């Protein structure tokens, strides 16, 4: 399964945002910031990554439903495994 061209931009934006947030978390730890502040920012990174993953899974589900682009459609088990990987 290839990520649909329309989904690539939003997924990359979410991943770049997470990358920036993660760099911020690393800087916070290196500068000795309070644990609660670090955990709050780390949770934001986690949510950004989750959202990117869910966007990719949603894209896969959509492609699985139409599967008209010559690609082999994913089986229900493959979709379930991909979805559960994020949980």
Buried (B, 14 or more C-beta within 10 A) or exposed (E): BEBBEEBBEEBEEBBEBBEEBBEBBEEBEEEEBEEEEBEEBBEBBEEBBBBBBBBBBEBBBEBBEEEEEEEEBBEEEBBEEBBEEEE
